[in-house]
Amino acid sequence: MAVAAVVVIAIVGSFLLRGKPKGASGPPPYAASLQLSDLKMSAAENFVGATVSYVDGTVTNAGNKTVTHIVVHVIFNDDMGQLAQREDIPMQVLKTDGPYPEAVDFSVSTLGPGQSKPFRLTFEGISAQWNRQYPEIQISDVAVR
């Protein structure tokens, strides 16, 4: 009898404690106002000898709000077209007005309506199964004001 009571309490507790199911919400509405273009990939060796990979491009704000933050969902596929690596990373503005290009957050260099700016995505490591093709990039979060 005691075991049955514990099982019932555990089942009831699991229903009460579980969160609301997360459905596929899709991209944020303002993502439709942002266009990515001029994608280029590169790699460099950092000071400890590891390879760092970059995806650079241009982001254009075709909407009427100022963008202060962008997160992208990046998918690297293997030779079979299957998932090799998936990452959600913040997009950074590539400032080129100093002695060397510097990647900074959009909160430091916002993207106003009608503006285009160079961006950079930085990857400390990419799966060895990656097919060396451009990854799929989808905007997964946008903050505007």
C-alpha positions in Angstrom: 0.0 0.0 0.0 2.8 2.4 0.9 4.6 1.7 -2.4 1.4 2.4 -4.4 1.0 5.8 -2.5 4.6 6.7 -3.3 4.1 5.8 -7.0 0.9 7.9 -7.1 2.6 10.9 -5.5 5.6 10.6 -7.9 3.2 10.6 -10.9 1.2 13.5 -9.7 4.4 15.4 -8.8 5.8 14.8 -12.3 2.7 16.3 -13.9 2.7 19.3 -11.6 6.4 20.0 -12.0 6.7 19.7 -15.7 6.9 22.9 -17.7 4.7 23.9 -20.6 5.8 22.1 -23.7 7.9 24.1 -26.0 6.6 24.1 -29.5 8.5 25.0 -32.6 8.1 28.8 -32.4 10.0 29.6 -35.6 12.1 32.7 -36.2 11.2 35.9 -34.4 8.9 38.2 -36.5 11.5 40.9 -37.0 14.0 38.4 -38.5 12.1 38.8 -41.8 13.4 42.4 -41.9 17.0 41.3 -41.7 19.0 40.0 -44.7 22.3 38.2 -44.6 24.6 38.5 -47.6 28.2 38.4 -48.9 29.1 35.3 -46.7 32.7 34.4 -46.6 34.5 31.7 -44.5 38.0 31.9 -43.1 40.2 30.2 -40.5 43.2 31.3 -38.4 45.4 29.8 -35.8 45.1 31.4 -32.3 48.0 32.0 -29.9 47.7 28.5 -28.5 47.8 26.8 -31.9 44.1 26.0 -32.2 42.2 26.7 -35.3 39.4 29.4 -35.0 36.9 29.6 -37.9 34.9 32.6 -39.0 31.9 33.3 -41.0 31.8 37.0 -42.1 29.1 38.7 -44.0 26.8 41.7 -44.2 23.5 42.1 -42.3 21.0 44.6 -43.6 18.1 46.0 -41.5 15.2 46.5 -44.0 12.8 47.2 -41.1 11.8 50.3 -39.1 13.4 49.5 -35.7 17.0 49.6 -34.4 18.5 46.2 -33.8 20.5 45.8 -30.5 21.1 42.0 -30.4 21.0 39.1 -32.8 21.4 35.3 -32.1 21.8 32.9 -35.0 21.3 29.1 -35.2 24.1 27.7 -37.2 24.1 24.2 -38.7 27.2 22.4 -40.1 26.3 19.3 -42.2 28.5 16.3 -43.0 29.1 14.7 -46.4 25.7 12.8 -46.2 23.8 16.1 -45.6 23.2 15.2 -42.0 23.9 17.3 -38.9 27.6 17.4 -37.9 27.3 20.3 -35.5 24.7 22.8 -34.3 25.4 26.1 -32.4 23.4 29.1 -31.2 25.7 32.0 -31.1 25.4 35.8 -30.9 26.1 37.7 -34.1 28.7 40.4 -33.7 29.3 43.6 -35.7 32.7 43.7 -37.3 34.2 47.2 -36.6 36.9 48.1 -39.1 37.7 51.6 -38.0 40.7 50.6 -35.8 44.1 49.1 -36.5 42.5 45.7 -36.9 38.9 44.3 -37.3 37.2 43.9 -34.0 34.0 41.9 -33.4 31.6 43.7 -30.9 28.1 43.1 -29.8 25.2 44.9 -31.5 24.6 46.7 -28.2 27.9 48.5 -28.7 27.2 49.2 -32.4 23.5 49.1 -33.1 22.0 48.5 -36.6 19.5 51.2 -37.4 16.6 51.1 -40.0 18.0 50.9 -43.5 21.6 50.3 -42.4 24.0 47.5 -43.4 27.0 46.4 -41.3 29.6 43.7 -41.6 29.2 40.8 -39.1 31.3 38.0 -37.8 30.5 34.6 -36.3 33.3 32.9 -34.5 33.7 29.2 -33.9 36.4 27.8 -31.6 36.0 24.4 -33.1 34.0 22.7 -35.8 33.3 19.0 -36.0 35.7 16.9 -38.1 32.7 15.4 -39.9 31.8 18.8 -41.3 31.6 18.7 -45.1 33.5 22.1 -45.6 30.4 23.7 -47.1 28.8 26.9 -45.9 26.7 26.3 -42.8 23.0 27.0 -42.7 22.4 30.3 -40.7 19.0 31.1 -39.3 18.2 34.1 -37.1 16.8 32.7 -33.9 16.5 35.8 -31.6 16.4 39.5 -32.3 16.2 42.4 -29.8 15.0 45.7 -31.2 14.1 49.1 -29.8 
